[in-house]
Amino acid sequence: MKYYIISGEASGDLHASNLMKALKNEDSHAEFRFWGGDLMQEVGGTLVKHYKDLAFMGFAEVFMNLRTILNNIKFCKKDLLEYAPDALILVDYPGFNLRIAEFAKKNQITVHYYISPQIWAWKENRITKIKRDVDQMYVILPFEREFYEDKHDFPVHFVGHPLLDAIANRTSVDPAFFAAENELNEKPIIALLPGSRKQEITKMLAIMLTMAPKFPDHQFVIAGAPGQDLSFYQKFLSDDNIAIVENKTYDLLSVASAALVTSGTATLETALFKVPEVVCYKGNEISYQIGKRLVNVKYISLVNLILDKEVVTELIQDEFNETKLENELFKILDHKGREAMFNQYYELEKALGGKGASEKTAKLIIKYS
């Protein structure tokens, strides 16, 4: 079958690439055309646009890039019709993907949505479009099935979280080899995950790096995001106790003692690697003030959302400052604080369901296409 896949960010690239592998295992004639990233490109097929050219974060940023976004939507519709896939697979990225879902449905293209938009957090009215335009929805968070089926009478497939597979299937890393390969010293590592978009990295990294001189017994290692040049990160460096590792976030987390993490999928990834973390977020002030009034959730990290309690500390906007970050980092480096967080992490893993999300989803896509 022919599959057209749209993923608009780094985490979607990861999950879509694993889904593509699973589809190839189930369908020996699978052909792919996609919007995504390097990981999807490694699986094979035709890359239409890279997600680094698509990701605009926040209300103000979307407004400023509206012409580009509208041109991308117009091009995608034309490209979709010309390719004429057997199945359209949308991966999160709702602002763009729901528009494409509506167009595809009107043109009799089967619409599969893998990784639900977070309409349980905000824009719940999008449920109307989803029920109208999406043929099959595959959810990865345990509370999403109840949200869709009980609250909105829309059947969905809970397939478990694909991060469980992505992490379980990775090759183990030798800490000494990793240090030597990346020119690191013998000090314990504090990983810095400032996000994947330039605008969020710029806001997050400067504050994160103020911790380096305060914790001289540790080394701080920045996880360079796919699609971002090394030179972009280097302009932030001002301390010899800081290093950068490009495109090796999972390897870095597997050897890290603690992490400072920008809100998003990375908070869950860090927890599944059993790394104590502080969750950080600082966005455009206008976007933040608008979002604060619209978002209907108690927490911003997936860890806390899934367990419905504060397991990891969240420093948001003005609270994400040098003083509070230092205090929280001390806590997760302390033995007692680390032990308490580890216990909660095991509870989190149980709540996410079993492994095999990609394989389950691939079989269902083939079945319903």
Secondary structure, DSSP 8 states (H G I E B T S, - for coil): -EEEEEE-SHHHHHHHHHHHHHHHHH-TT-EEEEEE-HHHHHH-SEEEEEGGGT---SHHHHHHTHHHHHHHHHHHHHHHHHH--SEEEEES-HHHHHHHHHHHHHTT--EEEES---TTTS-GGGHHHHHHH-SEEEE-SHHHHIIIIIIH----EE---HHHHHHHTS----HHHHHHHTT--SS-EEEEE--SSHHHHHHHHHHHGGGGGG-TTSEEEEEE-TT--HHHHHTT---TTEEEEES-HHHHHHH-SEEEEESSHHHHHHHHTT--EEEEE---HHHHHHHHHH---S-SSHHHHHHTS--SEEEEGGG-SHHHHHHHHHHHHSHHHHHHHHHHHHHHHHHT--S-HHHHHHHHHHHT-
